[in-house]
Amino acid sequence: MARGKVQMKRIQNPVHRQVTFCKRRAGLLKKANELSVLCDAQIGVLIFSANGKLYELATKGSMQELIERYSKATGSGSGSLKPEEQSKDTQALNAKEEVNILKQEIETLQKGIRYLLGGAAEMTFDELVVLEKNLEMWIYQIRSTKEGVLKAANQYLQYKMEESVEVANFAPMIANTPYPLTIQNEIFQF
């Protein structure tokens, strides 16, 4: 069943507006993260709510690093060249910078793991923020994987039920439980 076209205008009810903001913000951040993972892209998203609260996502590194990279690419910072005009030395320098950024990210993650496991390592506020962002991305990925597995299991069960029901003389079965049917099978376990 298709949805109706949503009229693009401000939602008048503040409760509905807040709910829509939260849902669409989560969807936008999820899509940005998926694009980053699928295409190995470096993505930064900044969202300011009507109340002025900041929501941000930097898929690789920090938002500050992305802003600096943007400044260099647009020429707002130092003079920059298009990628095809860059010399091999400049490309090698960019690769070294990227390696250093990845090393810092790995070090922060390892420090976060030690911290979470009760190690003696102390983390700065910035390191905790980066760790929190990485944990949020992992939670999104795990939830979407779980949803996919459950949807596949439910589709499989629906197919089996339709297959077992004879011709269309029977009315569809309606369960009195609010939970969808699932099966215990090693195929669907994760």
Salt bridges, closest charged atoms under 4 A:
GLU34 OE1 - LYS31 NZ 3.93
ASP40 OD1 - LYS60 NZ 2.22
GLU56 OE2 - LYS133 NZ 2.56
GLU97 OE1 - LYS72 NZ 3.81
GLU127 OE1 - LYS111 NZ 3.25
GLU163 OE1 - LYS160 NZ 3.57
